[in-house]
Amino acid sequence: MTSESKPGTPSLDAFRDEVRRFFDQTMPNAVAGTSEGTVARAKAWRVALYDHGLAALDYPTEFGGRGLDADYVTAYREASDGRVPREDMMFGIAVGMAMPTIRDLGNQQLKERFLRPGLRGEDMWCQLYSEPGAGSDLASLRTTAVLDGDQWVVSGQKVWTSGAERSSYAILLARTDHDLPKHRGITMFILPMDQEGVEVRPLVQMTGKAGFNEVFLDEATIPRDWVIGDINNGWRPAVALLGHERVQTGTASLGGAVDQFSKEGRAPIPFQQLRQLAERTQRQNDYLVRQELARLYSGQQIMGWLGAAATHPSVGKLWRTRQGRAAAELAGRMALNRSAAWASDLSDPASRDADFFGFQILNCRGMSLGGGTDEIQRNILGERVLGLPPEPGPARDTPFRDLAI
């Protein structure tokens, strides 16, 4: 039985009309009085989206979802194209990664505790995965969790953590058994961020923004039952979340409001903004610019199709990285004829273009890193899709404490 045959389910056409009415009538009122680029605007948007029944289309109804199939998710993307506030990217980890993992692999207690506030924008989340010595080789992580009565005690260091400074909770990977091989002996937890044992230090990038953080854990505590999946079997939910992350990063810019020039997140510059820039700089008739614009329009369409199709998430991640770099390079050729320096006076359109697109040029390189480097994505596709032999390394059954790392 399809979604359209379920009692009370609207037709796809009626659903598209519902989405358009939401963006025409409800959303402007919801974010009125909030400033662009702020957490307050992001939260107001998520509350309105959830309360209108559009924040969790394919989630079970018991958690505020609609229980709809993929056709409705696609219809929402089409009807909302170019209208989603850019501040929604602040919830990329919560909505795009943490909530699907809890929905699919968390126990009933965790689903009841976290899904509704996470989808509604009441809680912000971060992802505590990478460490100074465990980036691409994530399974080499050394942050340790020890069970002490009714709580886990966690110590270690994480790095490259987006949004940690504003997060209430984190998805955390920690080692719980050093005698098991490195891919085992890992457990996935939900860590409360607001406690004395958690210190967040910003990492300022060449953009001038601190888009990442270091996080130091010094005997931070986690309730005993806040475990996703099974103890010592955290690699399975870890890989599942990475799949959601690559889908999220592969489609992060799709649907974003084209009238917002936001410096939030790492997403390719939308085609519409590049076309408008070509007109402002009188390059719309330059055949080389037109050729690049056509290529980027095609790339943006392909990103949308990959997001809707059942392709391996690493494919979308790689395409999004390519799109982001190419878009930033074209913007630079049009807006920054003299240099990529920031303009101190933003009173005229040319200076505002230089400021925004200069930021994008520096920021786009991070797309090759976040969510796994391009090289890691190609390794994944080679080994898991094409069946190529894995890279050489220590035996997978070697206890972690015996590894020379």
URSULMO-V340663 format. One record per backbone hydrogen bond with DSSP energy under -1.0 kcal/mol. CO is the residue of the C=O (numbers start at 0). NH is the residue of the N-H. Records with the same first field share a line. If there is no record, write none. Layout:
CO->NH ; NH
This chain:
1->4
2->5
5->8
10->14
11->15
12->16
13->17
14->18
15->19
16->20
17->21
18->22
19->23
20->24
21->26
25->29
26->30
30->33
34->37
37->41
38->42
39->43
40->44
41->45
42->46
43->47
44->48
45->49
46->50
47->51
48->53
49->52
55->58 ; 65
56->67
58->66
59->62 ; 64
60->63
68->71 ; 72
69->73
70->74
71->75
72->76
73->77
74->78
75->79
79->82
81->257
83->256
84->87
85->88
86->89
87->90
88->91
90->94
91->95
92->96 ; 97
93->98
96->100
97->101
98->102
99->103
100->104
101->105
106->110
107->111
108->112
109->113
110->114
113->117
114->118
115->119
116->121 ; 122
123->167 ; 168
125->170
126->128
127->172
129->158
130->133
133->130
135->137
136->139
137->140
142->174
143->154
145->152
147->150
149->223
150->147
151->221
152->145
153->219
154->143
155->216
157->214
162->165
163->166
167->192
168->125
169->190
170->127
171->188
173->186
174->144
177->400
179->399
180->183
184->175 ; 176
185->233
186->173
187->227
188->171
190->169
192->194
194->197
196->217
198->215
200->213
204->207
208->204 ; 210
211->202
212->160
213->200
214->157
215->198
216->155
219->153
221->151
222->225
224->226
225->189
229->232
231->184
233->237
234->238
235->239
236->240
237->241
238->242
239->243
240->244
241->245
242->246
243->247
244->248
245->249
246->250
250->253
252->255
254->83
256->259
269->273
270->274
271->275
272->276
273->277
274->278
275->279
276->280
277->282
278->281
282->285
285->289
286->290
287->291
288->292
289->293
290->294
291->295
292->296
293->297
294->298
295->299
296->300
297->301
298->302
299->303
300->304
301->305
302->306
303->307
304->308
311->314
312->316
313->317
314->318
315->319
316->320
317->321
318->322
319->323
320->324
321->325
322->326
323->327
324->328
325->329
326->330
327->331
328->332
329->333
330->334
331->335
347->351
348->352
349->353
350->354
351->355
352->356
353->357
354->358
355->359
356->360
357->361
358->362
359->363
362->365
363->366
364->367
365->368 ; 369
368->371
372->376
373->377
374->378
375->379
376->380
377->381
378->382
379->383
380->384 ; 385
381->387
394->397
398->401
399->402
402->404
